[in-house]
Amino acid sequence: MVATLELDSKSANNERKFRSPNRVLARSFRLARDKWKKKYMETRAELKRARKLASERDASRNRWRADCEAAREQVRAAEALAEQLLQELEALREKEAELKKTWLANAS
C-alpha cells in the first residue's frame, strides 16, 4: 500500500518516469517507427512482386496449355490426312494392279 501511495504521489507531482531527455526519447521512438514503416513497405513490395510473379506464371502456363492443345490438334489433323492419303494410295495401287492384269490379258 505504501508503494502505491509513493507512485501516486510521483505521478501527481509529474515526476518523470524516464531518465532520458525527451529529445532523445523522441528521436529513439521516431527511428523505431521509421524502421517499422520501412520493414512494412519492404514486406508489402515483396508481396506485390510475388503476386505479380504468380499472375505471370499463371498466364504463361495458360498460354503454354493453349499452344500444346493447338499442336495436338495439328497432329490429329495430320494423322487423319495421312490415313486418308494412305487409303487413297491403296485404292490406286489396287486399281493399277487390275489395269495391269487387264492390259496383260489383252496384250497376250
GROMACS elastic network, one bead per residue, 0.5 to 0.9 nm:
[ bonds ]
;  ai    aj funct       b0    kb
    1     4     6  0.53294   500
    1     5     6  0.63873   500
    1     6     6  0.88084   500
    2     5     6  0.50971   500
    2     6     6  0.63217   500
    2     7     6  0.88052   500
    3     6     6  0.51160   500
    3     7     6  0.63281   500
    3     8     6  0.86282   500
    4     7     6  0.50211   500
    4     8     6  0.60163   500
    4     9     6  0.84348   500
    5     8     6  0.50357   500
    5     9     6  0.60432   500
    5    10     6  0.85472   500
    6     9     6  0.50980   500
    6    10     6  0.61752   500
    6    11     6  0.87443   500
    7    10     6  0.50526   500
    7    11     6  0.62535   500
    7    12     6  0.84787   500
    8    11     6  0.52532   500
    8    12     6  0.60240   500
    8    13     6  0.85522   500
    9    13     6  0.61248   500
    9    14     6  0.86123   500
    9    15     6  0.88606   500
   10    13     6  0.51034   500
   10    14     6  0.62367   500
   10    15     6  0.53772   500
   10    16     6  0.81526   500
   10    17     6  0.88489   500
   11    15     6  0.58942   500
   11    16     6  0.79761   500
   11    17     6  0.86229   500
   12    15     6  0.76763   500
   14    17     6  0.89187   500
   16    19     6  0.70754   500
   18    21     6  0.78046   500
   18    22     6  0.87411   500
   18    25     6  0.88928   500
   20    23     6  0.83012   500
   20    24     6  0.64771   500
   20    25     6  0.65925   500
   21    24     6  0.54630   500
   21    25     6  0.64353   500
   21    26     6  0.86982   500
   22    25     6  0.50081   500
   22    26     6  0.59004   500
   22    27     6  0.84594   500
   23    26     6  0.50745   500
   23    27     6  0.61319   500
   23    28     6  0.85379   500
   24    27     6  0.51579   500
   24    28     6  0.61016   500
   24    29     6  0.85807   500
   25    28     6  0.50038   500
   25    29     6  0.60328   500
   25    30     6  0.84147   500
   26    29     6  0.51505   500
   26    30     6  0.59799   500
   26    31     6  0.85213   500
   27    30     6  0.50406   500
   27    31     6  0.60732   500
   27    32     6  0.85453   500
   28    31     6  0.51855   500
   28    32     6  0.61880   500
   28    33     6  0.85891   500
   29    32     6  0.50809   500
   29    33     6  0.60922   500
   29    34     6  0.85729   500
   30    33     6  0.50277   500
   30    34     6  0.60935   500
   30    35     6  0.86028   500
   31    34     6  0.50284   500
   31    35     6  0.61432   500
   31    36     6  0.85710   500
   32    35     6  0.51482   500
   32    36     6  0.62196   500
   32    37     6  0.86542   500
   33    36     6  0.50903   500
   33    37     6  0.61524   500
   33    38     6  0.85902   500
   34    37     6  0.50305   500
   34    38     6  0.60590   500
   34    39     6  0.85204   500
   35    38     6  0.50914   500
   35    39     6  0.61012   500
   35    40     6  0.85153   500
   36    39     6  0.51381   500
   36    40     6  0.61046   500
   36    41     6  0.86095   500
   37    40     6  0.50082   500
   37    41     6  0.60764   500
   37    42     6  0.85533   500
   38    41     6  0.51187   500
   38    42     6  0.61252   500
   38    43     6  0.85422   500
   39    42     6  0.51632   500
   39    43     6  0.61463   500
   39    44     6  0.85399   500
   40    43     6  0.51149   500
   40    44     6  0.60535   500
   40    45     6  0.85848   500
   41    45     6  0.60779   500
   41    46     6  0.85114   500
   42    45     6  0.50781   500
   42    46     6  0.60828   500
   42    47     6  0.85513   500
   43    46     6  0.50534   500
   43    47     6  0.61471   500
   43    48     6  0.86102   500
   44    47     6  0.51029   500
   44    48     6  0.62246   500
   44    49     6  0.86960   500
   45    48     6  0.50104   500
   45    49     6  0.61772   500
   45    50     6  0.85893   500
   46    49     6  0.50630   500
   46    50     6  0.61456   500
   46    51     6  0.86213   500
   47    50     6  0.50337   500
   47    51     6  0.61645   500
   47    52     6  0.85830   500
   48    51     6  0.51279   500
   48    52     6  0.61494   500
   48    53     6  0.85559   500
   49    52     6  0.50902   500
   49    53     6  0.60520   500
   49    54     6  0.85399   500
   50    53     6  0.50718   500
   50    54     6  0.61109   500
   50    55     6  0.85594   500
   51    54     6  0.50854   500
   51    55     6  0.61520   500
   51    56     6  0.86160   500
   52    55     6  0.50232   500
   52    56     6  0.61240   500
   52    57     6  0.85260   500
   53    56     6  0.50267   500
   53    57     6  0.60355   500
   53    58     6  0.84690   500
   54    57     6  0.50586   500
   54    58     6  0.60718   500
   54    59     6  0.86025   500
   55    58     6  0.50541   500
   55    59     6  0.62074   500
   55    60     6  0.85431   500
   56    59     6  0.50882   500
   56    60     6  0.60353   500
   56    61     6  0.84791   500
   57    61     6  0.59696   500
   57    62     6  0.85044   500
   58    61     6  0.50479   500
   58    62     6  0.61569   500
   58    63     6  0.85512   500
   59    62     6  0.51170   500
   59    63     6  0.61018   500
   59    64     6  0.85362   500
   60    63     6  0.50304   500
   60    64     6  0.60649   500
   60    65     6  0.85672   500
   61    64     6  0.50316   500
   61    65     6  0.61511   500
   61    66     6  0.86514   500
   62    65     6  0.50508   500
   62    66     6  0.62306   500
   62    67     6  0.86433   500
   63    66     6  0.51410   500
   63    67     6  0.62034   500
   63    68     6  0.85598   500
   64    67     6  0.50766   500
   64    68     6  0.60313   500
   64    69     6  0.85379   500
   65    68     6  0.50201   500
   65    69     6  0.60633   500
   65    70     6  0.85260   500
   66    69     6  0.51229   500
   66    70     6  0.61253   500
   66    71     6  0.85952   500
   67    70     6  0.50894   500
   67    71     6  0.61754   500
   67    72     6  0.86296   500
   68    71     6  0.50869   500
   68    72     6  0.61918   500
   68    73     6  0.86328   500
   69    72     6  0.50054   500
   69    73     6  0.61726   500
   69    74     6  0.86367   500
   70    73     6  0.50539   500
   70    74     6  0.62470   500
   70    75     6  0.86837   500
   71    74     6  0.50156   500
   71    75     6  0.62375   500
   71    76     6  0.86927   500
   72    75     6  0.50059   500
   72    76     6  0.62334   500
   72    77     6  0.86431   500
   73    76     6  0.50529   500
   73    77     6  0.61838   500
   73    78     6  0.85496   500
   74    77     6  0.50740   500
   74    78     6  0.60459   500
   74    79     6  0.85134   500
   75    78     6  0.50475   500
   75    79     6  0.60408   500
   75    80     6  0.85292   500
   76    79     6  0.51334   500
   76    80     6  0.61483   500
   76    81     6  0.85930   500
   77    80     6  0.51206   500
   77    81     6  0.61438   500
   77    82     6  0.85262   500
   78    81     6  0.50603   500
   78    82     6  0.60081   500
   78    83     6  0.85359   500
   79    83     6  0.60919   500
   79    84     6  0.85549   500
   80    83     6  0.50950   500
   80    84     6  0.61862   500
   80    85     6  0.86243   500
   81    84     6  0.50451   500
   81    85     6  0.61100   500
   81    86     6  0.85360   500
   82    85     6  0.50960   500
   82    86     6  0.60888   500
   82    87     6  0.86309   500
   83    86     6  0.50855   500
   83    87     6  0.62678   500
   83    88     6  0.86978   500
   84    87     6  0.51724   500
   84    88     6  0.63033   500
   84    89     6  0.86306   500
   85    89     6  0.60474   500
   85    90     6  0.85792   500
   86    90     6  0.61481   500
   86    91     6  0.85729   500
   87    90     6  0.50950   500
   87    91     6  0.61990   500
   87    92     6  0.86367   500
   88    91     6  0.50375   500
   88    92     6  0.61533   500
   88    93     6  0.85937   500
   89    92     6  0.50591   500
   89    93     6  0.61076   500
   89    94     6  0.85867   500
   90    93     6  0.50507   500
   90    94     6  0.61692   500
   90    95     6  0.85506   500
   91    94     6  0.51605   500
   91    95     6  0.61843   500
   91    96     6  0.85749   500
   92    96     6  0.59882   500
   92    97     6  0.85203   500
   93    97     6  0.60916   500
   93    98     6  0.86063   500
   94    97     6  0.50605   500
   94    98     6  0.62595   500
   94    99     6  0.86222   500
   95    98     6  0.50891   500
   95    99     6  0.61398   500
   95   100     6  0.85958   500
   96    99     6  0.50491   500
   96   100     6  0.61105   500
   96   101     6  0.86005   500
   97   100     6  0.51080   500
   97   101     6  0.62565   500
   97   102     6  0.87304   500
   98   101     6  0.50903   500
   98   102     6  0.62367   500
   98   103     6  0.85187   500
   99   102     6  0.51132   500
   99   103     6  0.59329   500
   99   104     6  0.84100   500
  100   104     6  0.59142   500
  100   105     6  0.83449   500
  101   104     6  0.51660   500
  101   105     6  0.60134   500
  101   106     6  0.85325   500
  102   106     6  0.60502   500
  102   107     6  0.84366   500
  103   106     6  0.50895   500
  103   107     6  0.59225   500
  103   108     6  0.85612   500
  104   107     6  0.50009   500
  104   108     6  0.61710   500
  105   108     6  0.54972   500
